[in-house]
Amino acid sequence: MRLRKVIAGEWLLALSGALSVAFGLLVFAFPGAGAVGIAFVLGAYAAAAGVVLVMLAIRLRSSRVLVV
């Protein structure tokens, strides 16, 4: 809740949540894809979510507000 007061337009957080939901639906829709397929999808999800969270961290750092 404190993060919402620090940054304006928290679209990066919403994008991270949407990626999580999309990943969950993908795994639910194709449960028999096999270990290699799941590992590939998990890797793609982790890379995309990591990029989004790094962008959020850079934006938060540039605000120069101390969050305790």
CHARMM-style PDB file with segment names, atoms N, HN, CA, C and O in Angstrom:
ATOM      1  N   MET     1       0.816  -1.189   0.000  1.00  0.00      PROA
ATOM      2  CA  MET     1       0.000   0.000   0.000  1.00  0.00      PROA
ATOM      3  C   MET     1       0.864   1.258   0.000  1.00  0.00      PROA
ATOM      4  O   MET     1       0.475   2.276  -0.573  1.00  0.00      PROA
ATOM      5  N   ARG     2       2.017   1.197   0.631  1.00  0.00      PROA
ATOM      6  HN  ARG     2       2.333   0.370   1.097  1.00  0.00      PROA
ATOM      7  CA  ARG     2       2.888   2.371   0.650  1.00  0.00      PROA
ATOM      8  C   ARG     2       3.453   2.655  -0.734  1.00  0.00      PROA
ATOM      9  O   ARG     2       3.696   3.811  -1.078  1.00  0.00      PROA
ATOM     10  N   LEU     3       3.662   1.620  -1.522  1.00  0.00      PROA
ATOM     11  HN  LEU     3       3.465   0.680  -1.242  1.00  0.00      PROA
ATOM     12  CA  LEU     3       4.224   1.792  -2.853  1.00  0.00      PROA
ATOM     13  C   LEU     3       3.296   2.599  -3.741  1.00  0.00      PROA
ATOM     14  O   LEU     3       3.771   3.362  -4.582  1.00  0.00      PROA
ATOM     15  N   ARG     4       1.997   2.458  -3.584  1.00  0.00      PROA
ATOM     16  HN  ARG     4       1.611   1.838  -2.900  1.00  0.00      PROA
ATOM     17  CA  ARG     4       1.042   3.211  -4.393  1.00  0.00      PROA
ATOM     18  C   ARG     4       1.141   4.708  -4.137  1.00  0.00      PROA
ATOM     19  O   ARG     4       0.835   5.506  -5.022  1.00  0.00      PROA
ATOM     20  N   LYS     5       1.563   5.098  -2.943  1.00  0.00      PROA
ATOM     21  HN  LYS     5       1.811   4.449  -2.223  1.00  0.00      PROA
ATOM     22  CA  LYS     5       1.709   6.517  -2.631  1.00  0.00      PROA
ATOM     23  C   LYS     5       2.988   7.087  -3.227  1.00  0.00      PROA
ATOM     24  O   LYS     5       3.084   8.296  -3.440  1.00  0.00      PROA
ATOM     25  N   VAL     6       3.972   6.232  -3.498  1.00  0.00      PROA
ATOM     26  HN  VAL     6       3.894   5.250  -3.325  1.00  0.00      PROA
ATOM     27  CA  VAL     6       5.269   6.692  -3.980  1.00  0.00      PROA
ATOM     28  C   VAL     6       5.266   6.870  -5.487  1.00  0.00      PROA
ATOM     29  O   VAL     6       5.790   7.864  -5.990  1.00  0.00      PROA
ATOM     30  N   ILE     7       4.688   5.927  -6.218  1.00  0.00      PROA
ATOM     31  HN  ILE     7       4.262   5.119  -5.810  1.00  0.00      PROA
ATOM     32  CA  ILE     7       4.715   6.010  -7.675  1.00  0.00      PROA
ATOM     33  C   ILE     7       3.323   6.330  -8.198  1.00  0.00      PROA
ATOM     34  O   ILE     7       2.314   5.939  -7.612  1.00  0.00      PROA
ATOM     35  N   ALA     8       3.294   7.032  -9.289  1.00  0.00      PROA
ATOM     36  HN  ALA     8       4.114   7.350  -9.766  1.00  0.00      PROA
ATOM     37  CA  ALA     8       2.026   7.355  -9.934  1.00  0.00      PROA
ATOM     38  C   ALA     8       1.866   6.450 -11.151  1.00  0.00      PROA
ATOM     39  O   ALA     8       2.826   6.214 -11.885  1.00  0.00      PROA
ATOM     40  N   GLY     9       0.674   5.952 -11.361  1.00  0.00      PROA
ATOM     41  HN  GLY     9      -0.106   6.143 -10.764  1.00  0.00      PROA
ATOM     42  CA  GLY     9       0.425   5.088 -12.507  1.00  0.00      PROA
ATOM     43  C   GLY     9       1.138   3.760 -12.377  1.00  0.00      PROA
ATOM     44  O   GLY     9       2.093   3.489 -13.105  1.00  0.00      PROA
ATOM     45  N   GLU    10       0.692   2.955 -11.481  1.00  0.00      PROA
ATOM     46  HN  GLU    10      -0.084   3.176 -10.891  1.00  0.00      PROA
ATOM     47  CA  GLU    10       1.375   1.702 -11.196  1.00  0.00      PROA
ATOM     48  C   GLU    10       1.064   0.632 -12.245  1.00  0.00      PROA
ATOM     49  O   GLU    10       0.706  -0.494 -11.897  1.00  0.00      PROA
ATOM     50  N   TRP    11       1.198   0.979 -13.513  1.00  0.00      PROA
ATOM     51  HN  TRP    11       1.488   1.894 -13.795  1.00  0.00      PROA
ATOM     52  CA  TRP    11       0.886   0.058 -14.599  1.00  0.00      PROA
ATOM     53  C   TRP    11       1.872  -1.093 -14.671  1.00  0.00      PROA
ATOM     54  O   TRP    11       1.532  -2.162 -15.177  1.00  0.00      PROA
ATOM     55  N   LEU    12       3.090  -0.897 -14.172  1.00  0.00      PROA
ATOM     56  HN  LEU    12       3.366  -0.029 -13.761  1.00  0.00      PROA
ATOM     57  CA  LEU    12       4.053  -1.990 -14.169  1.00  0.00      PROA
ATOM     58  C   LEU    12       3.636  -3.091 -13.209  1.00  0.00      PROA
ATOM     59  O   LEU    12       3.839  -4.271 -13.495  1.00  0.00      PROA
ATOM     60  N   LEU    13       3.060  -2.725 -12.082  1.00  0.00      PROA
ATOM     61  HN  LEU    13       2.895  -1.766 -11.849  1.00  0.00      PROA
ATOM     62  CA  LEU    13       2.549  -3.733 -11.153  1.00  0.00      PROA
ATOM     63  C   LEU    13       1.369  -4.478 -11.765  1.00  0.00      PROA
ATOM     64  O   LEU    13       1.251  -5.694 -11.612  1.00  0.00      PROA
ATOM     65  N   ALA    14       0.507  -3.760 -12.449  1.00  0.00      PROA
ATOM     66  HN  ALA    14       0.603  -2.772 -12.574  1.00  0.00      PROA
ATOM     67  CA  ALA    14      -0.632  -4.397 -13.107  1.00  0.00      PROA
ATOM     68  C   ALA    14      -0.154  -5.325 -14.216  1.00  0.00      PROA
ATOM     69  O   ALA    14      -0.718  -6.404 -14.403  1.00  0.00      PROA
ATOM     70  N   LEU    15       0.875  -4.923 -14.952  1.00  0.00      PROA
ATOM     71  HN  LEU    15       1.333  -4.047 -14.800  1.00  0.00      PROA
ATOM     72  CA  LEU    15       1.426  -5.765 -16.001  1.00  0.00      PROA
ATOM     73  C   LEU    15       2.033  -7.036 -15.421  1.00  0.00      PROA
ATOM     74  O   LEU    15       1.886  -8.112 -16.000  1.00  0.00      PROA
ATOM     75  N   SER    16       2.699  -6.925 -14.309  1.00  0.00      PROA
ATOM     76  HN  SER    16       2.818  -6.050 -13.838  1.00  0.00      PROA
ATOM     77  CA  SER    16       3.256  -8.098 -13.637  1.00  0.00      PROA
ATOM     78  C   SER    16       2.145  -9.061 -13.216  1.00  0.00      PROA
ATOM     79  O   SER    16       2.277 -10.275 -13.370  1.00  0.00      PROA
ATOM     80  N   GLY    17       1.070  -8.523 -12.692  1.00  0.00      PROA
ATOM     81  HN  GLY    17       0.963  -7.536 -12.567  1.00  0.00      PROA
ATOM     82  CA  GLY    17      -0.069  -9.365 -12.322  1.00  0.00      PROA
ATOM     83  C   GLY    17      -0.718 -10.025 -13.521  1.00  0.00      PROA
ATOM     84  O   GLY    17      -1.110 -11.190 -13.457  1.00  0.00      PROA
ATOM     85  N   ALA    18      -0.835  -9.285 -14.617  1.00  0.00      PROA
ATOM     86  HN  ALA    18      -0.517  -8.338 -14.668  1.00  0.00      PROA
ATOM     87  CA  ALA    18      -1.425  -9.851 -15.832  1.00  0.00      PROA
ATOM     88  C   ALA    18      -0.549 -10.968 -16.394  1.00  0.00      PROA
ATOM     89  O   ALA    18      -1.063 -11.977 -16.878  1.00  0.00      PROA
ATOM     90  N   LEU    19       0.772 -10.792 -16.331  1.00  0.00      PROA
ATOM     91  HN  LEU    19       1.189  -9.973 -15.938  1.00  0.00      PROA
ATOM     92  CA  LEU    19       1.676 -11.858 -16.761  1.00  0.00      PROA
ATOM     93  C   LEU    19       1.507 -13.106 -15.900  1.00  0.00      PROA
ATOM     94  O   LEU    19       1.547 -14.223 -16.415  1.00  0.00      PROA
ATOM     95  N   SER    20       1.322 -12.926 -14.609  1.00  0.00      PROA
ATOM     96  HN  SER    20       1.290 -12.019 -14.191  1.00  0.00      PROA
ATOM     97  CA  SER    20       1.116 -14.061 -13.714  1.00  0.00      PROA
ATOM     98  C   SER    20      -0.173 -14.802 -14.044  1.00  0.00      PROA
ATOM     99  O   SER    20      -0.193 -16.033 -14.070  1.00  0.00      PROA
ATOM    100  N   VAL    21      -1.232 -14.073 -14.291  1.00  0.00      PROA
ATOM    101  HN  VAL    21      -1.216 -13.073 -14.270  1.00  0.00      PROA
ATOM    102  CA  VAL    21      -2.512 -14.693 -14.640  1.00  0.00      PROA
ATOM    103  C   VAL    21      -2.410 -15.418 -15.979  1.00  0.00      PROA
ATOM    104  O   VAL    21      -2.910 -16.534 -16.121  1.00  0.00      PROA
ATOM    105  N   ALA    22      -1.768 -14.792 -16.953  1.00  0.00      PROA
ATOM    106  HN  ALA    22      -1.362 -13.885 -16.838  1.00  0.00      PROA
ATOM    107  CA  ALA    22      -1.604 -15.423 -18.268  1.00  0.00      PROA
ATOM    108  C   ALA    22      -0.792 -16.711 -18.153  1.00  0.00      PROA
ATOM    109  O   ALA    22      -1.120 -17.709 -18.795  1.00  0.00      PROA
ATOM    110  N   PHE    23       0.249 -16.694 -17.353  1.00  0.00      PROA
ATOM    111  HN  PHE    23       0.515 -15.883 -16.832  1.00  0.00      PROA
ATOM    112  CA  PHE    23       1.042 -17.900 -17.147  1.00  0.00      PROA
ATOM    113  C   PHE    23       0.217 -18.997 -16.491  1.00  0.00      PROA
ATOM    114  O   PHE    23       0.293 -20.155 -16.900  1.00  0.00      PROA
ATOM    115  N   GLY    24      -0.558 -18.653 -15.494  1.00  0.00      PROA
ATOM    116  HN  GLY    24      -0.620 -17.711 -15.162  1.00  0.00      PROA
ATOM    117  CA  GLY    24      -1.409 -19.637 -14.833  1.00  0.00      PROA
ATOM    118  C   GLY    24      -2.424 -20.254 -15.790  1.00  0.00      PROA
ATOM    119  O   GLY    24      -2.645 -21.465 -15.765  1.00  0.00      PROA
ATOM    120  N   LEU    25      -3.036 -19.436 -16.624  1.00  0.00      PROA
ATOM    121  HN  LEU    25      -2.857 -18.452 -16.644  1.00  0.00      PROA
ATOM    122  CA  LEU    25      -4.000 -19.950 -17.602  1.00  0.00      PROA
ATOM    123  C   LEU    25      -3.329 -20.853 -18.633  1.00  0.00      PROA
ATOM    124  O   LEU    25      -3.896 -21.865 -19.045  1.00  0.00      PROA
ATOM    125  N   LEU    26      -2.129 -20.483 -19.042  1.00  0.00      PROA
ATOM    126  HN  LEU    26      -1.668 -19.661 -18.707  1.00  0.00      PROA
ATOM    127  CA  LEU    26      -1.396 -21.287 -20.012  1.00  0.00      PROA
ATOM    128  C   LEU    26      -1.053 -22.664 -19.442  1.00  0.00      PROA
ATOM    129  O   LEU    26      -1.200 -23.673 -20.131  1.00  0.00      PROA
ATOM    130  N   VAL    27      -0.606 -22.710 -18.215  1.00  0.00      PROA
ATOM    131  HN  VAL    27      -0.487 -21.890 -17.655  1.00  0.00      PROA
ATOM    132  CA  VAL    27      -0.281 -23.983 -17.576  1.00  0.00      PROA
ATOM    133  C   VAL    27      -1.550 -24.804 -17.352  1.00  0.00      PROA
ATOM    134  O   VAL    27      -1.529 -26.025 -17.509  1.00  0.00      PROA
ATOM    135  N   PHE    28      -2.633 -24.162 -16.994  1.00  0.00      PROA
ATOM    136  HN  PHE    28      -2.650 -23.170 -16.866  1.00  0.00      PROA
ATOM    137  CA  PHE    28      -3.899 -24.860 -16.780  1.00  0.00      PROA
ATOM    138  C   PHE    28      -4.454 -25.424 -18.090  1.00  0.00      PROA
ATOM    139  O   PHE    28      -5.016 -26.519 -18.103  1.00  0.00      PROA
ATOM    140  N   ALA    29      -4.300 -24.689 -19.182  1.00  0.00      PROA
ATOM    141  HN  ALA    29      -3.843 -23.799 -19.171  1.00  0.00      PROA
ATOM    142  CA  ALA    29      -4.850 -25.112 -20.471  1.00  0.00      PROA
ATOM    143  C   ALA    29      -4.049 -26.262 -21.085  1.00  0.00      PROA
ATOM    144  O   ALA    29      -4.621 -27.087 -21.798  1.00  0.00      PROA
ATOM    145  N   PHE    30      -2.763 -26.335 -20.831  1.00  0.00      PROA
ATOM    146  HN  PHE    30      -2.298 -25.665 -20.251  1.00  0.00      PROA
ATOM    147  CA  PHE    30      -1.906 -27.360 -21.435  1.00  0.00      PROA
ATOM    148  C   PHE    30      -1.131 -28.137 -20.361  1.00  0.00      PROA
ATOM    149  O   PHE    30       0.094 -28.031 -20.294  1.00  0.00      PROA
ATOM    150  N   PRO    31      -1.826 -28.912 -19.525  1.00  0.00      PROA
ATOM    151  CA  PRO    31      -1.120 -29.613 -18.445  1.00  0.00      PROA
ATOM    152  C   PRO    31      -0.232 -30.751 -18.940  1.00  0.00      PROA
ATOM    153  O   PRO    31       0.723 -31.124 -18.258  1.00  0.00      PROA
ATOM    154  N   GLY    32      -0.529 -31.306 -20.111  1.00  0.00      PROA
ATOM    155  HN  GLY    32      -1.304 -31.003 -20.665  1.00  0.00      PROA
ATOM    156  CA  GLY    32       0.254 -32.428 -20.608  1.00  0.00      PROA
ATOM    157  C   GLY    32       1.390 -32.028 -21.521  1.00  0.00      PROA
ATOM    158  O   GLY    32       1.861 -32.852 -22.305  1.00  0.00      PROA
ATOM    159  N   ALA    33       1.837 -30.814 -21.447  1.00  0.00      PROA
ATOM    160  HN  ALA    33       1.454 -30.145 -20.810  1.00  0.00      PROA
ATOM    161  CA  ALA    33       2.876 -30.327 -22.354  1.00  0.00      PROA
ATOM    162  C   ALA    33       4.230 -30.967 -22.082  1.00  0.00      PROA
ATOM    163  O   ALA    33       5.096 -30.969 -22.957  1.00  0.00      PROA
ATOM    164  N   GLY    34       4.422 -31.496 -20.917  1.00  0.00      PROA
ATOM    165  HN  GLY    34       3.718 -31.495 -20.206  1.00  0.00      PROA
ATOM    166  CA  GLY    34       5.697 -32.150 -20.583  1.00  0.00      PROA
ATOM    167  C   GLY    34       6.611 -31.222 -19.810  1.00  0.00      PROA
ATOM    168  O   GLY    34       6.393 -30.012 -19.746  1.00  0.00      PROA
ATOM    169  N   ALA    35       7.636 -31.813 -19.225  1.00  0.00      PROA
ATOM    170  HN  ALA    35       7.813 -32.796 -19.276  1.00  0.00      PROA
ATOM    171  CA  ALA    35       8.556 -31.054 -18.373  1.00  0.00      PROA
ATOM    172  C   ALA    35       9.338 -30.012 -19.157  1.00  0.00      PROA
ATOM    173  O   ALA    35       9.596 -28.921 -18.648  1.00  0.00      PROA
ATOM    174  N   VAL    36       9.714 -30.331 -20.378  1.00  0.00      PROA
ATOM    175  HN  VAL    36       9.505 -31.217 -20.790  1.00  0.00      PROA
ATOM    176  CA  VAL    36      10.496 -29.380 -21.171  1.00  0.00      PROA
ATOM    177  C   VAL    36       9.638 -28.182 -21.565  1.00  0.00      PROA
ATOM    178  O   VAL    36      10.103 -27.043 -21.517  1.00  0.00      PROA
ATOM    179  N   GLY    37       8.407 -28.429 -21.949  1.00  0.00      PROA
ATOM    180  HN  GLY    37       8.029 -29.354 -21.988  1.00  0.00      PROA
ATOM    181  CA  GLY    37       7.505 -27.339 -22.321  1.00  0.00      PROA
ATOM    182  C   GLY    37       7.203 -26.426 -21.146  1.00  0.00      PROA
ATOM    183  O   GLY    37       7.208 -25.203 -21.279  1.00  0.00      PROA
ATOM    184  N   ILE    38       6.941 -27.025 -20.003  1.00  0.00      PROA
ATOM    185  HN  ILE    38       6.936 -28.019 -19.895  1.00  0.00      PROA
ATOM    186  CA  ILE    38       6.666 -26.227 -18.801  1.00  0.00      PROA
ATOM    187  C   ILE    38       7.902 -25.419 -18.404  1.00  0.00      PROA
ATOM    188  O   ILE    38       7.788 -24.261 -18.002  1.00  0.00      PROA
ATOM    189  N   ALA    39       9.079 -26.030 -18.519  1.00  0.00      PROA
ATOM    190  HN  ALA    39       9.172 -26.971 -18.846  1.00  0.00      PROA
ATOM    191  CA  ALA    39      10.311 -25.313 -18.172  1.00  0.00      PROA
ATOM    192  C   ALA    39      10.528 -24.133 -19.119  1.00  0.00      PROA
ATOM    193  O   ALA    39      10.968 -23.069 -18.684  1.00  0.00      PROA
ATOM    194  N   PHE    40      10.226 -24.307 -20.404  1.00  0.00      PROA
ATOM    195  HN  PHE    40       9.869 -25.172 -20.758  1.00  0.00      PROA
ATOM    196  CA  PHE    40      10.381 -23.221 -21.371  1.00  0.00      PROA
ATOM    197  C   PHE    40       9.419 -22.077 -21.058  1.00  0.00      PROA
ATOM    198  O   PHE    40       9.807 -20.909 -21.067  1.00  0.00      PROA
ATOM    199  N   VAL    41       8.163 -22.424 -20.781  1.00  0.00      PROA
ATOM    200  HN  VAL    41       7.848 -23.373 -20.773  1.00  0.00      PROA
ATOM    201  CA  VAL    41       7.159 -21.402 -20.452  1.00  0.00      PROA
ATOM    202  C   VAL    41       7.533 -20.701 -19.148  1.00  0.00      PROA
ATOM    203  O   VAL    41       7.412 -19.480 -19.043  1.00  0.00      PROA
ATOM    204  N   LEU    42       7.984 -21.463 -18.160  1.00  0.00      PROA
ATOM    205  HN  LEU    42       8.082 -22.454 -18.245  1.00  0.00      PROA
ATOM    206  CA  LEU    42       8.391 -20.870 -16.888  1.00  0.00      PROA
ATOM    207  C   LEU    42       9.580 -19.928 -17.076  1.00  0.00      PROA
ATOM    208  O   LEU    42       9.633 -18.861 -16.464  1.00  0.00      PROA
ATOM    209  N   GLY    43      10.530 -20.324 -17.920  1.00  0.00      PROA
ATOM    210  HN  GLY    43      10.486 -21.191 -18.416  1.00  0.00      PROA
ATOM    211  CA  GLY    43      11.678 -19.453 -18.197  1.00  0.00      PROA
ATOM    212  C   GLY    43      11.265 -18.168 -18.890  1.00  0.00      PROA
ATOM    213  O   GLY    43      11.759 -17.092 -18.554  1.00  0.00      PROA
ATOM    214  N   ALA    44      10.356 -18.274 -19.863  1.00  0.00      PROA
ATOM    215  HN  ALA    44       9.955 -19.148 -20.136  1.00  0.00      PROA
ATOM    216  CA  ALA    44       9.876 -17.071 -20.558  1.00  0.00      PROA
ATOM    217  C   ALA    44       9.125 -16.158 -19.601  1.00  0.00      PROA
ATOM    218  O   ALA    44       9.275 -14.937 -19.642  1.00  0.00      PROA
ATOM    219  N   TYR    45       8.312 -16.767 -18.735  1.00  0.00      PROA
ATOM    220  HN  TYR    45       8.190 -17.759 -18.702  1.00  0.00      PROA
ATOM    221  CA  TYR    45       7.581 -15.975 -17.735  1.00  0.00      PROA
ATOM    222  C   TYR    45       8.551 -15.279 -16.784  1.00  0.00      PROA
ATOM    223  O   TYR    45       8.399 -14.093 -16.493  1.00  0.00      PROA
ATOM    224  N   ALA    46       9.535 -16.011 -16.307  1.00  0.00      PROA
ATOM    225  HN  ALA    46       9.658 -16.975 -16.544  1.00  0.00      PROA
ATOM    226  CA  ALA    46      10.492 -15.430 -15.360  1.00  0.00      PROA
ATOM    227  C   ALA    46      11.262 -14.283 -15.997  1.00  0.00      PROA
ATOM    228  O   ALA    46      11.511 -13.267 -15.349  1.00  0.00      PROA
ATOM    229  N   ALA    47      11.639 -14.437 -17.260  1.00  0.00      PROA
ATOM    230  HN  ALA    47      11.437 -15.262 -17.787  1.00  0.00      PROA
ATOM    231  CA  ALA    47      12.363 -13.365 -17.942  1.00  0.00      PROA
ATOM    232  C   ALA    47      11.479 -12.133 -18.113  1.00  0.00      PROA
ATOM    233  O   ALA    47      11.918 -11.012 -17.856  1.00  0.00      PROA
ATOM    234  N   ALA    48      10.236 -12.337 -18.546  1.00  0.00      PROA
ATOM    235  HN  ALA    48       9.879 -13.248 -18.755  1.00  0.00      PROA
ATOM    236  CA  ALA    48       9.328 -11.201 -18.749  1.00  0.00      PROA
ATOM    237  C   ALA    48       9.002 -10.515 -17.428  1.00  0.00      PROA
ATOM    238  O   ALA    48       9.021  -9.287 -17.344  1.00  0.00      PROA
ATOM    239  N   ALA    49       8.704 -11.299 -16.401  1.00  0.00      PROA
ATOM    240  HN  ALA    49       8.688 -12.296 -16.470  1.00  0.00      PROA
ATOM    241  CA  ALA    49       8.387 -10.711 -15.097  1.00  0.00      PROA
ATOM    242  C   ALA    49       9.607 -10.003 -14.514  1.00  0.00      PROA
ATOM    243  O   ALA    49       9.474  -8.957 -13.880  1.00  0.00      PROA
ATOM    244  N   GLY    50      10.785 -10.564 -14.725  1.00  0.00      PROA
ATOM    245  HN  GLY    50      10.893 -11.415 -15.241  1.00  0.00      PROA
ATOM    246  CA  GLY    50      12.008  -9.926 -14.241  1.00  0.00      PROA
ATOM    247  C   GLY    50      12.248  -8.572 -14.891  1.00  0.00      PROA
ATOM    248  O   GLY    50      12.623  -7.610 -14.220  1.00  0.00      PROA
ATOM    249  N   VAL    51      12.031  -8.500 -16.196  1.00  0.00      PROA
ATOM    250  HN  VAL    51      11.726  -9.281 -16.741  1.00  0.00      PROA
ATOM    251  CA  VAL    51      12.193  -7.224 -16.902  1.00  0.00      PROA
ATOM    252  C   VAL    51      11.205  -6.192 -16.371  1.00  0.00      PROA
ATOM    253  O   VAL    51      11.566  -5.037 -16.147  1.00  0.00      PROA
ATOM    254  N   VAL    52       9.960  -6.610 -16.172  1.00  0.00      PROA
ATOM    255  HN  VAL    52       9.667  -7.549 -16.354  1.00  0.00      PROA
ATOM    256  CA  VAL    52       8.944  -5.686 -15.666  1.00  0.00      PROA
ATOM    257  C   VAL    52       9.303  -5.203 -14.261  1.00  0.00      PROA
ATOM    258  O   VAL    52       9.156  -4.018 -13.959  1.00  0.00      PROA
ATOM    259  N   LEU    53       9.770  -6.103 -13.407  1.00  0.00      PROA
ATOM    260  HN  LEU    53       9.890  -7.065 -13.652  1.00  0.00      PROA
ATOM    261  CA  LEU    53      10.112  -5.712 -12.036  1.00  0.00      PROA
ATOM    262  C   LEU    53      11.370  -4.842 -11.992  1.00  0.00      PROA
ATOM    263  O   LEU    53      11.467  -3.952 -11.147  1.00  0.00      PROA
ATOM    264  N   VAL    54      12.323  -5.080 -12.877  1.00  0.00      PROA
ATOM    265  HN  VAL    54      12.244  -5.802 -13.564  1.00  0.00      PROA
ATOM    266  CA  VAL    54      13.501  -4.204 -12.947  1.00  0.00      PROA
ATOM    267  C   VAL    54      13.091  -2.805 -13.400  1.00  0.00      PROA
ATOM    268  O   VAL    54      13.593  -1.810 -12.879  1.00  0.00      PROA
ATOM    269  N   MET    55      12.184  -2.728 -14.363  1.00  0.00      PROA
ATOM    270  HN  MET    55      11.775  -3.537 -14.787  1.00  0.00      PROA
ATOM    271  CA  MET    55      11.686  -1.423 -14.797  1.00  0.00      PROA
ATOM    272  C   MET    55      10.997  -0.703 -13.641  1.00  0.00      PROA
ATOM    273  O   MET    55      11.168   0.504 -13.471  1.00  0.00      PROA
ATOM    274  N   LEU    56      10.224  -1.434 -12.851  1.00  0.00      PROA
ATOM    275  HN  LEU    56      10.085  -2.414 -12.988  1.00  0.00      PROA
ATOM    276  CA  LEU    56       9.567  -0.848 -11.690  1.00  0.00      PROA
ATOM    277  C   LEU    56      10.597  -0.371 -10.670  1.00  0.00      PROA
ATOM    278  O   LEU    56      10.444   0.704 -10.091  1.00  0.00      PROA
ATOM    279  N   ALA    57      11.641  -1.162 -10.448  1.00  0.00      PROA
ATOM    280  HN  ALA    57      11.765  -2.036 -10.918  1.00  0.00      PROA
ATOM    281  CA  ALA    57      12.682  -0.773  -9.494  1.00  0.00      PROA
ATOM    282  C   ALA    57      13.403   0.490  -9.938  1.00  0.00      PROA
ATOM    283  O   ALA    57      13.687   1.364  -9.119  1.00  0.00      PROA
ATOM    284  N   ILE    58      13.699   0.590 -11.222  1.00  0.00      PROA
ATOM    285  HN  ILE    58      13.468  -0.120 -11.887  1.00  0.00      PROA
ATOM    286  CA  ILE    58      14.360   1.794 -11.737  1.00  0.00      PROA
ATOM    287  C   ILE    58      13.459   3.003 -11.569  1.00  0.00      PROA
ATOM    288  O   ILE    58      13.915   4.083 -11.193  1.00  0.00      PROA
ATOM    289  N   ARG    59      12.184   2.818 -11.849  1.00  0.00      PROA
ATOM    290  HN  ARG    59      11.813   1.941 -12.154  1.00  0.00      PROA
ATOM    291  CA  ARG    59      11.240   3.934 -11.695  1.00  0.00      PROA
ATOM    292  C   ARG    59      11.108   4.345 -10.232  1.00  0.00      PROA
ATOM    293  O   ARG    59      11.032   5.535  -9.924  1.00  0.00      PROA
ATOM    294  N   LEU    60      11.080   3.360  -9.329  1.00  0.00      PROA
ATOM    295  HN  LEU    60      11.141   2.394  -9.580  1.00  0.00      PROA
ATOM    296  CA  LEU    60      10.980   3.655  -7.912  1.00  0.00      PROA
ATOM    297  C   LEU    60      12.244   4.334  -7.401  1.00  0.00      PROA
ATOM    298  O   LEU    60      12.176   5.257  -6.589  1.00  0.00      PROA
ATOM    299  N   ARG    61      13.395   3.877  -7.877  1.00  0.00      PROA
ATOM    300  HN  ARG    61      13.451   3.127  -8.537  1.00  0.00      PROA
ATOM    301  CA  ARG    61      14.658   4.495  -7.440  1.00  0.00      PROA
ATOM    302  C   ARG    61      14.766   5.934  -7.901  1.00  0.00      PROA
ATOM    303  O   ARG    61      15.325   6.773  -7.194  1.00  0.00      PROA
ATOM    304  N   SER    62      14.236   6.229  -9.078  1.00  0.00      PROA
ATOM    305  HN  SER    62      13.782   5.547  -9.652  1.00  0.00      PROA
ATOM    306  CA  SER    62      14.324   7.581  -9.592  1.00  0.00      PROA
ATOM    307  C   SER    62      13.411   8.550  -8.847  1.00  0.00      PROA
ATOM    308  O   SER    62      13.573   9.766  -8.948  1.00  0.00      PROA
ATOM    309  N   SER    63      12.443   8.002  -8.095  1.00  0.00      PROA
ATOM    310  HN  SER    63      12.312   7.015  -8.013  1.00  0.00      PROA
ATOM    311  CA  SER    63      11.562   8.895  -7.337  1.00  0.00      PROA
ATOM    312  C   SER    63      12.246   9.458  -6.108  1.00  0.00      PROA
ATOM    313  O   SER    63      11.804  10.472  -5.568  1.00  0.00      PROA
ATOM    314  N   ARG    64      13.325   8.817  -5.653  1.00  0.00      PROA
ATOM    315  HN  ARG    64      13.684   7.994  -6.092  1.00  0.00      PROA
ATOM    316  CA  ARG    64      14.144   9.280  -4.516  1.00  0.00      PROA
ATOM    317  C   ARG    64      13.330   9.519  -3.262  1.00  0.00      PROA
ATOM    318  O   ARG    64      13.560  10.483  -2.533  1.00  0.00      PROA
ATOM    319  N   VAL    65      12.374   8.631  -3.015  1.00  0.00      PROA
ATOM    320  HN  VAL    65      12.188   7.848  -3.608  1.00  0.00      PROA
ATOM    321  CA  VAL    65      11.586   8.701  -1.795  1.00  0.00      PROA
ATOM    322  C   VAL    65      11.919   7.477  -0.978  1.00  0.00      PROA
ATOM    323  O   VAL    65      11.909   6.363  -1.504  1.00  0.00      PROA
ATOM    324  N   LEU    66      12.214   7.656   0.292  1.00  0.00      PROA
ATOM    325  HN  LEU    66      12.222   8.560   0.718  1.00  0.00      PROA
ATOM    326  CA  LEU    66      12.575   6.556   1.185  1.00  0.00      PROA
ATOM    327  C   LEU    66      11.318   5.866   1.659  1.00  0.00      PROA
ATOM    328  O   LEU    66      10.460   6.498   2.275  1.00  0.00      PROA
ATOM    329  N   VAL    67      11.191   4.564   1.380  1.00  0.00      PROA
ATOM    330  HN  VAL    67      11.888   4.051   0.879  1.00  0.00      PROA
ATOM    331  CA  VAL    67      10.059   3.778   1.830  1.00  0.00      PROA
ATOM    332  C   VAL    67      10.540   2.882   2.937  1.00  0.00      PROA
ATOM    333  O   VAL    67      11.451   2.077   2.739  1.00  0.00      PROA
ATOM    334  N   VAL    68       9.937   3.011   4.106  1.00  0.00      PROA
ATOM    335  HN  VAL    68       9.197   3.665   4.267  1.00  0.00      PROA
ATOM    336  CA  VAL    68      10.346   2.208   5.260  1.00  0.00      PROA
ATOM    337  C   VAL    68       9.265   1.225   5.603  1.00  0.00      PROA
ATOM    338  OT1 VAL    68       9.412   0.451   6.548  1.00  0.00      PROA
TER     339      VAL     68
END
